Amino acid sequence: MKNLTFITGAARSGKSLLAEELASKSGKPVVYLATMQIFEEDPEQVRRLELHRRRRPSQWKTIEAPFAAEKIILNLPEENSFVVFDCLSLYVTNMLIATAGGGGDISDPYEKEAEIFASVRDLLDAMLARTSIEFVIVSNEVGWGVVPETPLGRAFRDFLGVSNQMAAAAADRAFLSCAGLRVQLK
């Protein structure tokens, strides 16, 4: 049996809540890998971060992992633990925006496609290599809406769609969260 669960769904669909519920029910020490870069000048982002932080039990360990999360995963202590990776969509965003110089201005975002997919593969390989640790990956499902207006937006949608496919294929369980309800896909 693999050690990976994948959860996807729309914004505010209950994905993180499901991941946190699985972590709590595991009875194992929990590590929360948070992928959102912190921009203190964005009050909405700060409120969202605080909401997530307040929901997590104080005994959970949080590690900021906006980049190179595979290195963090490979260096986690050898113990039977549960890791919540929240979320793959922000992780892909971080890589894409970093390639755009942080300002979102990039002439051809598809130039970084292979690099981003290699990073996602490294992430998944690191998780699957740590067999004593149970992982859950949270990600957004962004391909059901309108076609994004900008090349950067379209590249993000495409990159995340493929990254989600990679994570779902690597996982032994996958869930779709919608309106707080969850459907087990595999």
C-alpha positions, 0 to 999 in steps of 0.5 A, a space after each residue: 500500500 502506498 502512503 499518499 492521499 490526494 484531495 482536490 476540489 474548488 476554493 473553500 470546498 472543504 479540502 483542507 478540512 478533510 486533510 486535517 480530519 484525516 491527520 487528526 484521526 491518524 493518531 500520529 504526530 502531524 507535520 503541516 507543510 505550508 506552501 503559501 508564501 507570506 506577504 504581510 502587506 496583503 491583509 486578506 492573505 494574512 487573514 486566510 493564514 490565521 484562519 488555517 493556523 487557528 484550526 490546527 492543534 497546537 501540537 502539530 508542527 508547521 513548516 513553511 515549504 514554498 519551494 524545494 519541499 522535497 528536501 524538507 520531506 527527505 530530512 523529516 525525522 524517521 518516525 511514523 508520522 502524518 504530513 499534510 502538504 497544503 497545497 500543491 496549487 500554491 506550490 505550482 504558483 510559487 514556482 511559476 511566479 518565481 520564474 516570472 520575477 515575482 511580478 507575473 510578467 513572463 513572455 512565455 510561461 510554458 518555457 518553465 513547464 518541464 522544470 515545474 513538472 520535474 519539481 512536482 515529480 521530485 516532490 512525489 518521489 520524496 513522499 513515496 520514498 518516506 514509507 514510514 510517513 503518511 502524506 496527504 496532498 491538498 490541491 485546487 481543481 482550477 480547470 472547470 472555470 472559464 479559460 484564463 485571459 492571460 498566458 500566465 493564467 492559462 499556463 497555471 491552469 495547465 501546469 496545475 491540471 497536469 500536476 494534479 494528474 501526477 499526484 492522483 496517479 501516485 496516490 493510493 487514495 484520492 478525494 474530490 471535495 465539493 460544498 463540504 462533501 467528499 467523494 472518494 475517487 480511488 
